[in-house]
Amino acid sequence: MMSHGIDIHPRAEPATAGIQALRGIPSTVISDMLGRTLVANGIHPINRSPISVCGNAFTIKLHVADNLMVHKALQMVQAGDVMVIDVEGDIGCAVIGEILMTVAKSRGVLGIVVDGAVRDVDAFDQQQFPCWAKGVNLRGPLKEGPGSINVPISIGGMIVYPGDIILGDSDGVIAVPPDHALEAARLGQEKVKQEQEILKTIQAGQYAAPWVDELLKKKGVI
């Protein structure tokens, strides 16, 4: 439905198998497995305590300084969704605060990602609700529109499609296309095991990295 610059589409069905496969794997590992191209630059956790999330992308595109479509989205979200909000990187006012976060949590939303600003940051910690954002601003928004729901958006330069799998933790947040999720999870689990073995060798005082000198030799350095 589109009218007066407002574009609303149905919620994308979650990629349940992919979400289950990726859950618990660090975002850094999956980013590496997918070529280090999936990254939301400048989008950081606002929570002071460790956080993690793995769920279905419910995308929202806002007009700068306006959160009308967030209110509409809260009528549509379902349990397991992650609200991903594109405000074009503007941090001149917050588009999410304690009230809307509490509504989202009550509807089963797992977390919120904002390419923009939020406020009431203490409440996110108190309610243990994961949130990633570009900034914090105490100023509130307008509620006029326009805006869109469940359309492709950009978060920190990363394209997010409705139904992508949002994987986030204290290092940041990435969006994984569902058709890449199972293979990324398989490779990610292998990498986690490899890194655990490397850490064991370091702790045992046996760490070596011969590939460094081999690479430098190829470059003619040594």
Secondary structure by P-SEA (a helix, b strand, c coil): cccccbbbbcccccaaaaaaaaccccaaaaaaaacccccccccccccccccccccccbbbbbcccccaaaaaaaacccccbbbbbbcccccccccccaaaaaaaaaacccbbbbcbbbcaaaaaaaacbbbbccccccbbbbcccccccccccccccccccccccccccccbbbbbcccccaaaaaaaaaaaaaaaaaaaaaaacccccaaaaaaaaaaccc
